[in-house]
């Protein structure tokens, strides 16, 4: 051993003599020495707590991402079991991620998050104080307070586990496997992917060094801790242990399918991803600069949460990318503390040479510089992603409205503390805010009376109906957000539910004010559950449709009797063929009395499989080629290819779908061919097998009663809304025998207008052949308004004039979309034979 590095017993002797410096005054000397350290420790912990502390309260609201937490809160601590009755990546404690003022959840949320943030603050401060001293300790505590601003509730438990594991590396007597097991089980019961991140980190810490006896012992302790804690929590929240295995299995299905499902690229994604990769490379360099004794364990622990954050962030490339930014910032900070620690380098390594000693003094400055550069890259990448390239959202700490609110307060933790101090007023304020938020989805009394106490499910992303109408006897399907039934197994869970006696008597289908069939992430809604939706077709029928934009836009479907449940047959294969990408595929010969679907047998190649594991595959599209010359493109779900893709008839809006489900005539486009497109031809084989399926419609046709024969958008590459101050006209030559309806694209300026819209069909002499009037209050903003006519026959090859007028009342103002602001025509569609 080098003389520059004294033996361990000399270190202990020196320490002991220091504490006995005043002879019999040992206790006073010890107190005098430790009091400043205790003061720094508790002040640092308090500052970190006040900077990080948040309670993720979710004011009950409608909307795709704002309404589902109410279901988590509503069924917490009830006989409804997650994993079987409710299938989601959130578990029985998932309501803690989005606490609402339901039952006693708000009180539990404040207690839970206060304790958890306090534990994190103490552990983070202990990590800094144990590993640093002097000026470095003060600088690290200041940096820890800044980094605490990025610690939100969703990632708090993994970050706490990360700090505990790094502490155990520096203190070999520390064996945090039991506490890490308890934290992992809590995370699993809250949100499954978060628990998986905790498990991955802990296993990474256990397996190094590669001493198999030690690994088996510690792994057994950790596994027993996770198992016992999970069973205990599950029993407390659910009343029994039933369903826990199904929760794990179905959550794995949901989590693993996200990569394939959410594959749409976002604006300026390439530049942002390059910057994020630069930041991660800098963090990897910081890890590799650690001494050999610390590189591998630190890398094993930090790699897993960063990879999980990378997958959840870059796959969706929306607000979830904040997970990557926050995790990278915390990882970089922890690496800086390790580099500043004098105990990081093992004695043998420190004494190996004078060059090594000089490098140990230079290394903290290099690591700090790399961390600073990584923060700049993350900042600029996040700014590009949010299209605010002139700002620095990360460095200013105002980049996101996270689970706990906007992170731009000097002392954010004072906000929830103030809410807790004025708890009664806070609850009342939440109730008032929820009532205002839910007003747009509050159903009319007549409709609620019609449903009564019969079981009802919401077949929509709009679960705000449940909170806004507590009178409803809500009976959810297993995958209660049906568009999350990503795999065949999950899809069959919902299909079995709708085919069972437990199915609800009513379904509420909601459509946005636009009325268009715009699904999640560019998908057509009928692509989401190809197995469950045919079961709904057979079991339910439209009995009410609300089209007045002043009321919630929805339809009510009622369960039909057994005697009429066979109005749609089971799918039947009718033809097989081999097709290629980007080629037009004509529909097989079929009559108007059947639904046409396509099953695809297609697997990605080995290179694509690796790309999917590390990043994601490019999106795949189905393009509809219509009889009027237009084309419409929707994104496909690779996980549902083999279950069946809906081809014909094509529904462009919910109004036509509701009529179809109600066995009523409807009008719409006619599909004559399809084509499959992808953005990277190297990810899949050049050709693949396509199986056509037919679902027969008993006693009536499945297709539109009238087809669309003309669409002005074919010749209108661009358009703009122009106020209808005077009559607007357009002329068209139509090679059909009749006209039964005309759609016109209108704008309401986002308000309810009054008056009457009149559409007239005139011949070449100006004679009015047909006229249709529509109440302006029923017009939906920036969408097509339909004007029905008594069929106008015998006009084949004739040129007719269309005239649109608006007789406004009060302050009504409508605009017609035109090919340009100065064009004399307007955007319209014609239906007929």
N, C-alpha and C positions, 0 to 999 in steps of 0.2 A: 504494500500500500504506500502511496506517495506521501511524503512529509507534508505536502501542501494540504492534504486531506486527512485530518486526525481520525484515529480509531473511534468507533461509536462510543466505547466506554469513556473516552476522554470528553466527548460531547456531553454525555450524561453527567459526568463529574463537574464539568464547568457549569452546567445549568443548576446542579444542586448547590454548588458553592454560591452562585448568584442569589439563590433564594434564601440562603442562610447568611447573607451579608451582614445583617444586624444581630447575629447571635440569637439571643432569646426573643428578639422582635420579629421572628419568622412570619407570623401571621400578618403583622402590620406591613412588612415588606412585600408580601405576596399581594395584599390588598392594594397597596400603592402602585404596584406594577400592573395589575390587571384592570383596575378601574377605568383608565383611559381606553383600554381595548374594549371593555364592555360598553362604554359610552358610545364609541364609534360603531360597534356592532349593532346596538339597538337603534341608534339614530339612522344608520344606513338601512336597516331592515324596515323602519317606519317610512323612510322616504321611498324605498322601492315599493312598499305596499300601497302608499298613496298614489304613486304613479301608475301602478299596474291594475289596481282594484277596479273591477267591473262586476255588475250583476246583469247577466244577459236577459233582460226583460223584453218580452215581445208584446207590444200593444196589439191586441187582437185585431187583425186586418184581413181584408179579402186579397186575392191575388195568388199567382202560382207559387211564389216562394214565401209568402207571408201567411197563408191560411193553414198549411198543413201542421204547424206547431200546435194549433188548437186541438187537433186530434190526439197528439202526444200528451197534452195536458189533460184532456177530457178523460182519457182512459188509463191514466196513471193510478195505481193502487186500486184497480177494479178487477173483476174476474176475466176481463178481456186479456188474452195472453199474446204477447209479442212473439213472433215467429210462427204462429199458427193462425190466430184470429186476426192479427195485424202483422203484416210483413213489411219491414223497412230496415234500413241500416241503423235506425235509432232503436234502442231497447227500452225496457221499462223505466229507466232513469233518463231517457232522452228528453223529457220535458225540462230537465235542468239546463239544457243547452238553449232553450227558448222559453223562459219562464213566463207564464201568463197568470192573471189574477183569477185562477180557477181552483176551487176547493181551498186547500191550504198550501198550494204550490208556491205562492209568492213568499210566504214565510220560510218554507223549506229552502227555497232558492237563495234568499238572503243569508240564512245560516250556513248553508253548504259553501257558497262561494266566498264568504268572508273567511271561513276556516281554511279553505284551500289556498286562497291568495296569501293569507298570513303564513301558511306553511311554506309556500314557494318563496316568499320574501325572506324568511328566516334561513332557508336552505341556500338561496342565492347569496345572501350576505355571508353566511358561513363559508361558502366556497371561496369568496374573494378574500375574507379575513384569514382563512387558514393558509392560503397559497401565496399571499403577498404581504408586504410590509412597507412601512414608510410612505414615501411619495407615491410609489406604484400602487399601494393599497388605496390611497385617497383618489388617485386617478381612476382606478378600476371601479370604485364605488360610484363615482360620478357617472362613469360610462354605464354602470348597471342601472342607475336611475333612468338614464335615457333609453336604454334597451327595454326597460320594463314597460315603456309605452307601447311596445309591439306585442305584448303578451295578452292575448284575449282568451276568452273562456274556452273556445273550442280546442285550443292546443295547450291549455295550461297543464293538464295532467301529464302528457308526454314530456313537456319541458321540465316539470318537477322530477319525473323519473330520470331524465337526462342528467340533471344536476346531481341527483343522489348517486347515480352510477359513476360520474366523474369524481365525486368526493370519495367514493370507495376505492378508486385507483390510487389516490394520494394517501389514504389511510387504510392500510391493509387489514386493520382490525375491524373495519366497518364491513358488514355483510348485510346489505339492504334488501336481500331477496324476499323476505316476508313482507316488508312494507311495499316493495315494488310489485309483489303479487297482488296485494290488496288494491293498490292504485290501478293496476292493469285490469282487475275485475270490475272496478268502478267504471273505468273507461269503456270496457266492453258492454256494460249494461247501459251506458249513455249513448255511445255511437260506436258501432262495431269497428270501422277502420281505425279509429283513434286507439281502441284497445289493441288492435293488431300492431300498431306502431309501437306501443309500450312493450308488447311481448317481444317484438323483433329486437328492440334496443337491449332489453334485459338478457335475452339469449346471447346476443353479440358480446355482452360484457362477461357472461359466464364462461364462454368457450375459450377465452384467452387468459392465461397461457394454456396450451394444449396438454393439460394434465388430466387424464381421463377419470381418475378416481375423484379428483376435485370437481370436475365437470358434472359427473353423475350425482355427486352429493348435493351440490348447489342447485343443479337443475331439478332435482327431486323436491328440494325445499320450496323452490319457486313454483313448481307445478302444483304442489299440494296447497300452497297459499292461494294461487289463482283459483283452483277448483273449489276449495272450501269457501272462499270469499264470494265467488260467483253463485254458488248454490245458496248461500245465506241471503245474499241480496235478492236473488230471484224469488226465493220463498217469501221474503218479507213483502216484496212488491206484488207478487202474483198469487200468493196463497198456497202454492205447491211448486214442485220442481218440474211439472209437466211443461213441455214446450221449449225447454232450454236448448235441446239438441236441434230442434227445427229452427230455432232462432239463429244458431251458428251456421247451419247449412244454408238457409235461405239468404242470410246476410252475405255469405260468401258468394252466392249466385249474383246478388245485386252488385256487390263491390267489384267482382271480376269482370262484369259486363260493361262497366262504365267506359272503359277504354274504347270498346267497339261502338258504343252508342253515341258518345259525345265526341264526334270527330270533325266538327266543322271548324275551319280556320277562321280567325278573327282579323280585324283590320291591323295592319302593320305587325303581324305576328312574327314574321321572320326576323325583323330587326330586334324585337323585344327578346326573342328566344336566344339570339346570339349574345345579347348583353347578359342575360341570366346565366348562360353557359360560361361566359367569362368570369362572372362572379363566383360560380361554383368551382371553376378551375383555380381561382385565387384561394378559395377556402381549402381546396385539396392541397395546394402548395403549402399553406400554413400548417396543415396536418403533417405533411411529409418533412417539414423542417423541425418537427419535434424530435427529441432523441429517440433512438431505436426502441428503448424500453416503453415508450409511450405511443409510438405511431400506430401500431396495429390495434391495440384496444380502443383508442380514441376513434380511429377510423371505423371499427366495427360498430361502435355505439352511435356515432353521428351519421353514418351513411344511411341507415334505415329510415329515420325520420325525414332526412332530406330527400330520399328517393320517394317516399310516400307523398311528401309535399309536392315534389316535382310532378308525379303522376296526377294528383288531384288538381294541380294548378295548370299544367300545360295541356292536359286533355280538354278541360273545359275552357281554359283561357278567358275566364271572366273574374268575378270577385274571388273565386277560390285560389287564384294565383297569389293572393295575399298570404296564403299558408306557406308558399315557397319563400316569399320575401321575409316573413317573420322568422321562419325557421333558420334561414341563412344568416340573418342578422344575429340571432341568439348564438348560433354555432360559431360565428366569427368572433363574437365577444368572449365566449368561453375559451376558444383557442388562444386569444390574446392573454387571458388570465393565466393559462397554462404556460405560455412562453415567458411571462413575467415572474413565474414562480421559481424561487431558487431551489426547490426540492424536485422540480420536474426532471432534471438530469440526474441520472444515477451516479454515485460517487466514482465508480470505475470509469465511466465515460467522461466525467468532469476532469479526472486526473490523467487522462490518456496522453495529452500533449498540451503544450502552451497554446497551439493554434485552436484546439478545442475550447480552451478556456476563453480565449479572445472571442471566438464565435458565440459562446454562450452569453457574452455581454452584448454582442451586436444583434443577436437573434430577436430579442423583444422589439427593437426598433423596426427591423424588417417585417416582423409579423404585424405590428401595428400599421405600418404603411400598406401592407397587403389588405388588411381589413378595411382600411379607409378606401382603397381603390375598389374593393368588392362592394362597399356601400354605395359608391358613386355609380357603379354598373347596375346595381339593383334599382337605384333611384331612377336612372335614365331609362332602364327597361320598363319599369312600372309607369313612368311618365308617358312613354310611347304607347304602352298598352291602353292607357286611359286617354290618349290623344291630347295630353297637356304637356307638350314638349318644352314649353317655355317655363314650366314650373319644376320644382324639386319636391314632389309630394312625400317621399320617404324621409328626407333630411329635415323637412319642416314638421313631420309627424302629423300631418293633416290629410293623409292620402286616402283614407277610407272611413266609411261609416261601418264599423265592425259590429259585433254582437252587443257591445256595451255602449255604443254611441260614437260620435265623432271624436277622433283622437287629436284634438287640437287645443285642449285645455291645459293650463299650466299645472294644475293639480287635479287630474281626472277623478281620482278616488274620492274626492270630497263630494262629488255628485251623488253616488249611491249612499254614502254616509248621511248626507242630508235627507235623502229619500227615506232612509231607515229611521231617522230621528222624527220625521213627520210622516210616519207610516200610514196613518189613517187618511190624511189628505192625499198622499201618493196613490193609494188604492182608489180613492174617489176620482182622482185625475185620470187614472188608467181606464176606469169604467166609462168616464165621459168621452175619452178619446176613442175607445172601442165602439161606443154607440155611434159616434160620428163616422168612423171608418166603415162600419158595417151597414150603414143606411142604404148604399146602392144595391145590396144583395138581400134586403129584407123583403120577403114575399108578401103578397097581398093576403088579407084575411080570408077572402073567398077561396084562394088556392090552399091555404093552410087548413081550412075547414074541409076541403075536398079530400085532402090526404088524411086528415084526422090523426089517430094514433097508430095507423098502419106503419110497419117498418118501411124505411126509405133509405136509399143509398144515393150518393152524389157521384154520377159518372162523368166526372169533369176534373180539371185541375183547380176549379174554383170551390174549395172546401169552406169558403167563408159562409156558405149557406148554413152550415152546421152551427156556427157561433151566432149568426144573425137571427136564426129561427130556432131557439131552444125548444119550441113546442114539437119539433120533428123527432120522431122515434128513429134516430139514426142507427142503421145497421150496416156497417161498412163491409165491403169485400175484403179478402185477405190483403192483396196489394192495393191499398185504398187509394193510392195515386196510380191509376191503371196504366199510365204511360211509362211507369217504372217496372212493369212486368217484362223485363228485358230478355228473359230466356224462356225456352219452351216450358220448363218446369214451373216457373212463376206464372206464366200465362195459363197453364192448366189449373193452377190453384184457383184463379178467378173463374175459369170456365166451369170447374166442378162446383163452385159456390153458386153460380147462377142456375145450374142444373139441379141443385139440391133443394129439399124442402125448407132450408134455412134462408133461401133467397128472399130479398125484400119484396113487398107488394108494389112499390113504386121506385122509379129511377128519375132523378133530376139531371137532365143534360143541359149544361150551360154553354152559351156561345158568347163571345165578346161582342161589343157593340157593332163591330165591323160585320159580324155574321159570316166571315169567310172561314174556310176550313184550313186555318193556319195552325199546324201542330207545333210541338216542342222541337226546337233546333232544326227547323226546316222540313220536318216530316209531315206527311199527311196523317191526320188522326186515325184513319182506318189501318195504318201500318203498325200501330202500337200493340195491338193484341189480336193477332189473326186467329187465335183459337177461341178466345172468350167472346169476341164480338159476334160471330155467327150464333153463339148460344143466346146472346141478348136479342138478336134478330128473331129467333124462334120463340123466345119467352116473353117479350115485351112489345107493346104497341103504343104509338103516340096518341095521347088523349087530350093534350092541351099544348098550345104554342103561344108564347108571349113575344110579339114582335114590336110592341110599342116601345120606342127607345126611352120613354120616361119611366119604364119599369124594368126590373132585372130581366135580361134576355135569357130565356130558358125554355125548355120543353119538359113536359111531364109524361113519362112513359109508365104504363100500368101493366102488371103481369097478366097475360092472357090465360084463358082456361086450357085444360088439357086437350079439349076438342079442337082448338085452333092452333095448337103449338106446332103442328106439322106444316105450317105455311111455307117453311124453307126446308129443303132437304139437307142431308149431310153432304159434304164435298165429295165429288166423284171425279176421278182422273179420266180425261178424255183424249189427251194427245201428249206425246213426248217428242222433243226435237232438240237438236244441238244448236246453240246460238253463239254469237260473238259480240264482243263489246262494240258499242257505237254503230250498230247496224239496226235498221228499221225491221221490226218483227211484226208482221201482220197478225191480227187476231184470228184464231181459228173460227171456222164457220160455227155460229151458234145463234139461236133465235133470241128474241127480246125477253124470253121468259126465264132467264138464268143469270146468275152472278158469275163472273169469270175471274178466276184467281190463277196465280202462277207460283209454282214451287221451284226453287233454285238449288241445284247441287253444285256447290262451289266452295273450295277451300283455298286459303292463302298458301303461298309457298314458304319455304324455310326462311328465306331472307325476310319476308313480310312478318313471319312469326317473331323473329328477333326484334324487328322494328316495333311491332306492337307491344312487346314486353318492355322495351326501353322508352318508347315514345307513343306513337299511335299510327294507324293506317289512314290513308286518305279517304275522304267520303265517297260513297257510291250512290248514284242517283237512278231513279226511274223517270223516264221522260214519256209523257202521254202525248201522242200525236192525234189531234182532233180533226173532225170532218170539216170544220170551218177554216182550217189552215193554221191554227195556232198550236203552240206546244206549251206544256206545263211540266215543270220539273220538281220532283220531291226527293228528299234524301231517304235512303233505305237503311234499315237496321240489319246488319249482317247476322245478328243472333236470331232473326226471325225469317231468314230466307227459306229455310226448309219447312217452315210452318205454313207459308202461303202469303203471297203479296196480292193485295186487292188491285184489280185491273179495271174491271168494268161492272157496273156503271161508275162513272166518275162524278163525285159530288164536289162542287166548288163552294157551296155554302151550306150552312146548317138548315136553312129553310127547306131545301130539297131533300136533305137527309131525313128530316122530321116527317115530311110527306111520304117518303119511301117507307119508313118504319111504321107509318100510320095507314099503310095500304091505300094511299091516295095518289092520284095522278100528279106528276111533277114534270118540269121541263128542265133541260140541261144540255150539256155538250155530249157528243157522241164520239167514243174512242174508236179509231180505226187501226191504230198500230201503237207499239211501244218500242223503246230502246233503252238499253242499260249503258250507263256511262260511269267512268271512274277517273280520278285525277292522277293516278299512277298505274299505268298498265303493267308495270313490272311486279306488282304485288299479287296478281292473280293470273291463272292460266288464260290464254287467249280465247278459249272457247269453254262452254260449260253446258250442262244439261238443264233443260227447262221442261217442266211438266205442267200442262194446263189442267185446271180443275174447274168443275161446274157445280154451282149450287142452284138447284131448281126452285122456282117460285111457283107455288101451287095456286092455280086459279087466276093468275094475273101476270102481267109483265113486270120484269125487274128494271127495264130500261126506262128512259124518259118518254112521256107521252108525246112531247114535241122536242125536236132536236134543235140545237143552235146551228144555223146555216150561214151566218155572217158575223164577223167580229171586226170592228174598225181598227182594233189594235194591230192587225196584220199590216196595215199601211200607216200606223201611227207610232213611230219609234220614240217620240217624246210628247208630253202633254202638259197642260197647265190649267188650273181652274179659273174661270172667268165669270164674274157675276152675271146673272140672268136679268139684265136691266131691260132688254127688249127680246122679242122672240128669237130663238136660235134655230137654225135649220141645217139639214144635211140631206143629201140625195144619195140613193143607192139603187143599183140594178141587181135584182135578185133572181137567180135561176131556180126558183121554187114555185110550188103551186099555191102556197098559202103563208100567211103571217099570223101567228097567234099571240106573240108577246114581244116586247122590246125592252131591253135593259139599257139604262142611261147612268153613267157615272156622275155623281153629284157630290158637292161639298156643302156642309151645313155651317161651317165656321165654328164647329164644336159647340153648337147650341141647338135648342129646340126652336124651330121656326114655325110660323103659322101662315095659312093661306092654302092655295090649291095649285098643283102642277097639272098641266094639260099637255098630253102628247097626241098629235094629230098625224094621220097618214093622208097625204094628198096625191092626186094624180097629176099628170103633166099640165092639165088645164086649171089646177088649183082647187079642184073639187075635193071636199073632205070625204074620204072613204071610211075611215074609222077614227074614233076618238076615245081616249082613256084618261080618267082623272085620278089623282092621288093626293091625299092629305099631306101637306108639307111636313107636318109634325112626325110622320112615320119615316121620313127619310133619314138614313144613316150616313154619317160623315165619311166622305171619300170612298163610298162604295156604290155598287150598282143598284139602282132602284128599278123595280120591274113594273111595266105598264102592260097589263093583260088586255087582249082584244077578243071580240068575237072573230073567229077565223076569217081572214080576208083571202078569198080564193081566186083562182084564175088570173094570176098576175105573173105567170112564168115569163121571164125575159123583160118584164116591164120595169120602167124606171119610176120610182116613187119618191116623193119628198116627205121628209119628217120635220115636224115643227114642234118645238117645245116652248111653252110659255109658263110664266109664274105670276099668279095674282097674289101679291104679298099682303099680309095683314099685320098690323102693329109694326114692329121693327124687323120683320122677317127678311132674311137675305140668303139666297141660295146661289151656288155657282155650278156651272156645267164644265166638265173637263173637256178641253179641246186639244187638238194636235199642237197648237201654239197659242200664245196670247192673242194673236191677230187673226187666227183661222176662223172662217165662218161656220165650220162644222162642229161636231161634238162627238164624244166617245160613246159608242152604242153597240149593242149586240141584238141580233134579230133571231127569233125562234120560229120554226115552222116545219113544213114538210118539203 
